[in-house]
Amino acid sequence: VKRPRKAPIIDGPKPSHSLEGKSSRYDIYPKKALKA
């Protein structure tokens, strides 16, 4: 989910990863776990 860099995390499950740029942030919410 693309969000403004300093925006709060969306309510619900926390993102598994977060990538930050200069002005935006990508919160990554996987749909299901990947098998190793």
PDB file with one MODEL, atoms N, CA, C and O in Angstrom:
MODEL        1
ATOM      1  N   VAL A   1       0.858  -1.166   0.000  1.00  0.00           N
ATOM      2  CA  VAL A   1       0.000   0.000   0.000  1.00  0.00           C
ATOM      3  C   VAL A   1       0.907   1.232   0.000  1.00  0.00           C
ATOM      4  O   VAL A   1       1.781   1.358   0.858  1.00  0.00           O
ATOM      5  N   LYS A   2       0.706   2.132  -0.948  1.00  0.00           N
ATOM      6  CA  LYS A   2       1.506   3.354  -1.005  1.00  0.00           C
ATOM      7  C   LYS A   2       0.882   4.379  -0.072  1.00  0.00           C
ATOM      8  O   LYS A   2      -0.316   4.648  -0.155  1.00  0.00           O
ATOM      9  N   ARG A   3       1.698   4.959   0.827  1.00  0.00           N
ATOM     10  CA  ARG A   3       1.230   5.924   1.820  1.00  0.00           C
ATOM     11  C   ARG A   3       2.204   7.091   1.889  1.00  0.00           C
ATOM     12  O   ARG A   3       3.366   6.954   1.504  1.00  0.00           O
ATOM     13  N   PRO A   4       1.738   8.242   2.380  1.00  0.00           N
ATOM     14  CA  PRO A   4       2.687   9.324   2.652  1.00  0.00           C
ATOM     15  C   PRO A   4       3.706   8.846   3.694  1.00  0.00           C
ATOM     16  O   PRO A   4       3.371   8.048   4.569  1.00  0.00           O
ATOM     17  N   ARG A   5       4.916   9.320   3.602  1.00  0.00           N
ATOM     18  CA  ARG A   5       6.012   8.830   4.441  1.00  0.00           C
ATOM     19  C   ARG A   5       5.719   8.893   5.935  1.00  0.00           C
ATOM     20  O   ARG A   5       6.049   7.956   6.661  1.00  0.00           O
ATOM     21  N   LYS A   6       5.117   9.961   6.402  1.00  0.00           N
ATOM     22  CA  LYS A   6       4.882  10.118   7.840  1.00  0.00           C
ATOM     23  C   LYS A   6       3.458   9.770   8.260  1.00  0.00           C
ATOM     24  O   LYS A   6       3.070  10.052   9.394  1.00  0.00           O
ATOM     25  N   ALA A   7       2.673   9.166   7.376  1.00  0.00           N
ATOM     26  CA  ALA A   7       1.297   8.791   7.703  1.00  0.00           C
ATOM     27  C   ALA A   7       1.302   7.627   8.695  1.00  0.00           C
ATOM     28  O   ALA A   7       2.215   6.802   8.684  1.00  0.00           O
ATOM     29  N   PRO A   8       0.276   7.563   9.555  1.00  0.00           N
ATOM     30  CA  PRO A   8       0.199   6.435  10.486  1.00  0.00           C
ATOM     31  C   PRO A   8      -0.098   5.136   9.735  1.00  0.00           C
ATOM     32  O   PRO A   8      -0.621   5.149   8.621  1.00  0.00           O
ATOM     33  N   ILE A   9       0.245   4.024  10.367  1.00  0.00           N
ATOM     34  CA  ILE A   9      -0.044   2.707   9.790  1.00  0.00           C
ATOM     35  C   ILE A   9      -1.551   2.500   9.791  1.00  0.00           C
ATOM     36  O   ILE A   9      -2.231   2.913  10.730  1.00  0.00           O
ATOM     37  N   ILE A  10      -2.079   1.865   8.752  1.00  0.00           N
ATOM     38  CA  ILE A  10      -3.514   1.595   8.638  1.00  0.00           C
ATOM     39  C   ILE A  10      -3.935   0.633   9.747  1.00  0.00           C
ATOM     40  O   ILE A  10      -3.193  -0.290  10.084  1.00  0.00           O
ATOM     41  N   ASP A  11      -5.132   0.847  10.319  1.00  0.00           N
ATOM     42  CA  ASP A  11      -5.653  -0.043  11.359  1.00  0.00           C
ATOM     43  C   ASP A  11      -5.778  -1.463  10.834  1.00  0.00           C
ATOM     44  O   ASP A  11      -6.060  -1.677   9.656  1.00  0.00           O
ATOM     45  N   GLY A  12      -5.567  -2.424  11.710  1.00  0.00           N
ATOM     46  CA  GLY A  12      -5.656  -3.828  11.313  1.00  0.00           C
ATOM     47  C   GLY A  12      -4.295  -4.482  11.481  1.00  0.00           C
ATOM     48  O   GLY A  12      -3.498  -4.059  12.318  1.00  0.00           O
ATOM     49  N   PRO A  13      -4.027  -5.509  10.689  1.00  0.00           N
ATOM     50  CA  PRO A  13      -2.727  -6.185  10.819  1.00  0.00           C
ATOM     51  C   PRO A  13      -1.579  -5.250  10.438  1.00  0.00           C
ATOM     52  O   PRO A  13      -1.713  -4.410   9.548  1.00  0.00           O
ATOM     53  N   LYS A  14      -0.462  -5.411  11.121  1.00  0.00           N
ATOM     54  CA  LYS A  14       0.700  -4.569  10.829  1.00  0.00           C
ATOM     55  C   LYS A  14       1.388  -5.071   9.560  1.00  0.00           C
ATOM     56  O   LYS A  14       1.352  -6.266   9.267  1.00  0.00           O
ATOM     57  N   PRO A  15       2.011  -4.167   8.810  1.00  0.00           N
ATOM     58  CA  PRO A  15       2.703  -4.603   7.592  1.00  0.00           C
ATOM     59  C   PRO A  15       3.906  -5.480   7.935  1.00  0.00           C
ATOM     60  O   PRO A  15       4.558  -5.279   8.960  1.00  0.00           O
ATOM     61  N   SER A  16       4.192  -6.448   7.075  1.00  0.00           N
ATOM     62  CA  SER A  16       5.346  -7.314   7.314  1.00  0.00           C
ATOM     63  C   SER A  16       6.645  -6.593   6.959  1.00  0.00           C
ATOM     64  O   SER A  16       7.684  -6.854   7.565  1.00  0.00           O
ATOM     65  N   HIS A  17       6.593  -5.692   5.986  1.00  0.00           N
ATOM     66  CA  HIS A  17       7.752  -4.901   5.565  1.00  0.00           C
ATOM     67  C   HIS A  17       7.294  -3.487   5.255  1.00  0.00           C
ATOM     68  O   HIS A  17       6.118  -3.242   4.989  1.00  0.00           O
ATOM     69  N   SER A  18       8.244  -2.560   5.293  1.00  0.00           N
ATOM     70  CA  SER A  18       7.953  -1.178   4.943  1.00  0.00           C
ATOM     71  C   SER A  18       9.170  -0.603   4.228  1.00  0.00           C
ATOM     72  O   SER A  18      10.292  -0.700   4.727  1.00  0.00           O
ATOM     73  N   LEU A  19       8.951  -0.005   3.061  1.00  0.00           N
ATOM     74  CA  LEU A  19      10.026   0.619   2.288  1.00  0.00           C
ATOM     75  C   LEU A  19       9.781   2.119   2.258  1.00  0.00           C
ATOM     76  O   LEU A  19       8.723   2.569   1.820  1.00  0.00           O
ATOM     77  N   GLU A  20      10.766   2.903   2.726  1.00  0.00           N
ATOM     78  CA  GLU A  20      10.601   4.353   2.781  1.00  0.00           C
ATOM     79  C   GLU A  20      11.438   5.053   1.728  1.00  0.00           C
ATOM     80  O   GLU A  20      12.599   4.715   1.499  1.00  0.00           O
ATOM     81  N   GLY A  21      10.817   6.039   1.090  1.00  0.00           N
ATOM     82  CA  GLY A  21      11.514   6.907   0.152  1.00  0.00           C
ATOM     83  C   GLY A  21      11.570   8.306   0.734  1.00  0.00           C
ATOM     84  O   GLY A  21      11.366   8.479   1.936  1.00  0.00           O
ATOM     85  N   LYS A  22      11.842   9.313  -0.094  1.00  0.00           N
ATOM     86  CA  LYS A  22      11.917  10.693   0.385  1.00  0.00           C
ATOM     87  C   LYS A  22      10.557  11.251   0.759  1.00  0.00           C
ATOM     88  O   LYS A  22      10.448  12.001   1.730  1.00  0.00           O
ATOM     89  N   SER A  23       9.505  10.901   0.005  1.00  0.00           N
ATOM     90  CA  SER A  23       8.191  11.486   0.268  1.00  0.00           C
ATOM     91  C   SER A  23       7.089  10.459   0.471  1.00  0.00           C
ATOM     92  O   SER A  23       5.980  10.822   0.863  1.00  0.00           O
ATOM     93  N   SER A  24       7.365   9.192   0.216  1.00  0.00           N
ATOM     94  CA  SER A  24       6.318   8.180   0.370  1.00  0.00           C
ATOM     95  C   SER A  24       6.888   6.907   0.987  1.00  0.00           C
ATOM     96  O   SER A  24       8.100   6.726   1.097  1.00  0.00           O
ATOM     97  N   ARG A  25       5.966   6.034   1.382  1.00  0.00           N
ATOM     98  CA  ARG A  25       6.334   4.783   2.034  1.00  0.00           C
ATOM     99  C   ARG A  25       5.452   3.684   1.457  1.00  0.00           C
ATOM    100  O   ARG A  25       4.273   3.910   1.183  1.00  0.00           O
ATOM    101  N   TYR A  26       6.014   2.505   1.273  1.00  0.00           N
ATOM    102  CA  TYR A  26       5.240   1.358   0.811  1.00  0.00           C
ATOM    103  C   TYR A  26       5.156   0.362   1.961  1.00  0.00           C
ATOM    104  O   TYR A  26       6.176  -0.166   2.404  1.00  0.00           O
ATOM    105  N   ASP A  27       3.940   0.105   2.445  1.00  0.00           N
ATOM    106  CA  ASP A  27       3.715  -0.900   3.469  1.00  0.00           C
ATOM    107  C   ASP A  27       3.307  -2.184   2.759  1.00  0.00           C
ATOM    108  O   ASP A  27       2.413  -2.174   1.913  1.00  0.00           O
ATOM    109  N   ILE A  28       3.957  -3.281   3.100  1.00  0.00           N
ATOM    110  CA  ILE A  28       3.721  -4.547   2.406  1.00  0.00           C
ATOM    111  C   ILE A  28       2.958  -5.494   3.323  1.00  0.00           C
ATOM    112  O   ILE A  28       3.417  -5.855   4.406  1.00  0.00           O
ATOM    113  N   TYR A  29       1.773  -5.884   2.849  1.00  0.00           N
ATOM    114  CA  TYR A  29       0.894  -6.803   3.565  1.00  0.00           C
ATOM    115  C   TYR A  29       0.733  -8.064   2.719  1.00  0.00           C
ATOM    116  O   TYR A  29      -0.038  -8.053   1.760  1.00  0.00           O
ATOM    117  N   PRO A  30       1.437  -9.149   3.045  1.00  0.00           N
ATOM    118  CA  PRO A  30       1.276 -10.363   2.236  1.00  0.00           C
ATOM    119  C   PRO A  30      -0.096 -10.997   2.471  1.00  0.00           C
ATOM    120  O   PRO A  30      -0.623 -10.952   3.583  1.00  0.00           O
ATOM    121  N   LYS A  31      -0.668 -11.585   1.424  1.00  0.00           N
ATOM    122  CA  LYS A  31      -1.972 -12.236   1.544  1.00  0.00           C
ATOM    123  C   LYS A  31      -1.859 -13.545   2.313  1.00  0.00           C
ATOM    124  O   LYS A  31      -2.739 -13.869   3.111  1.00  0.00           O
ATOM    125  N   LYS A  32      -0.782 -14.309   2.084  1.00  0.00           N
ATOM    126  CA  LYS A  32      -0.548 -15.541   2.831  1.00  0.00           C
ATOM    127  C   LYS A  32       0.948 -15.802   2.885  1.00  0.00           C
ATOM    128  O   LYS A  32       1.718 -15.246   2.102  1.00  0.00           O
ATOM    129  N   ALA A  33       1.346 -16.651   3.815  1.00  0.00           N
ATOM    130  CA  ALA A  33       2.762 -16.951   3.983  1.00  0.00           C
ATOM    131  C   ALA A  33       3.271 -17.773   2.808  1.00  0.00           C
ATOM    132  O   ALA A  33       2.556 -18.616   2.266  1.00  0.00           O
ATOM    133  N   LEU A  34       4.501 -17.519   2.427  1.00  0.00           N
ATOM    134  CA  LEU A  34       5.135 -18.284   1.363  1.00  0.00           C
ATOM    135  C   LEU A  34       5.844 -19.489   1.962  1.00  0.00           C
ATOM    136  O   LEU A  34       6.438 -19.393   3.037  1.00  0.00           O
ATOM    137  N   LYS A  35       5.785 -20.613   1.279  1.00  0.00           N
ATOM    138  CA  LYS A  35       6.475 -21.813   1.756  1.00  0.00           C
ATOM    139  C   LYS A  35       7.958 -21.689   1.451  1.00  0.00           C
ATOM    140  O   LYS A  35       8.352 -21.253   0.369  1.00  0.00           O
ATOM    141  N   ALA A  36       8.776 -22.080   2.426  1.00  0.00           N
ATOM    142  CA  ALA A  36      10.232 -21.970   2.255  1.00  0.00           C
ATOM    143  C   ALA A  36      10.812 -23.176   1.556  1.00  0.00           C
ATOM    144  O   ALA A  36      12.021 -23.240   1.337  1.00  0.00           O
TER     145      ALA A  36
ENDMDL
END
